[in-house]
Amino acid sequence: MTAFKRIFFWFLINAAVIAVIMTIVSVFGLDIHYLKPYGLDLKSLAILSLLWGFAGSFISLCLSKFLAKRMLGVKIIDQPQNHDEIFLTEIIGRLASQGGFKTPEIGIYASPEVNAFATGATKNSSLVAVSQGLLNEMDKDEIEGVIAHEMAHIQNGDMVTMALLQGVINAFVIFFARVAAYAVQTALGKSGDEIGGLAYWVTSILFEILFSALASVIVFAFSRWREYRADFGGASFVGKQKMIAALKRLQNTQNKIDSRQKSLSTMKIANKASFARFFSTHPRLDDRIKRLQQAPIS
């Protein structure tokens, strides 16, 4: 998938949630009015931006597990029925105990891609899902390395941290988009009491799209950093060599990436490298392998 498609789909769910919140706020008269005859009330706008920004981010977080299950058709393992399910249950249960948190829900989704992801609102209400392609292509040590990486994400609280960062980004985007829209309307000769109609809101949305694309550089940089940290965490769980073996196997299977539901690409252990490094959610696999090889981890 291209970098620009990743940007669009990654922000789609978050933007949709914010749009719903803004509608509810307007319908029920909960809006904080920041457009005044004399100009912008920046304090009210800042409060509104924080409320919208963090609400959108945390609603997205709370829905993440449900949406991931529905989008990819994840089959949850309630009672292991075969060798693969028993193997996954044993590994994930052991690593959860080792990490000191509740065993996540465990799932498999039907796809030839070689991948896995972890999601959920908290450490103790998380989900780890693997593709059937991963189970078919990897040996036990490599699968254990992949699972350890996902369990490290849960142990590190990466989903919540990402939601916090996204909330801050949302708040800044909403704030500056409305300030910029106000500046445009003023430049077009409108007075304070004339601003606030359809033209203002359309201009605000356009600025939100622009500023979100620019701010995504920060979010994706954090996403790449947390992948390195999860690699190290996975190595501490199962050993450096299993993590390296898993990443090398992923290098050899990069053509098998599920193109469905691109909005989930940030959850997965790997995605295709792109020419636009700044807009990549994951570091290059060879960079991850090199860092692990140089790390003082057994």
Order of alpha helices (4+ residues) and beta strands (2+ residues): alpha-beta-beta-alpha-beta-alpha-beta-beta-beta-alpha-alpha-alpha-alpha-alpha-alpha
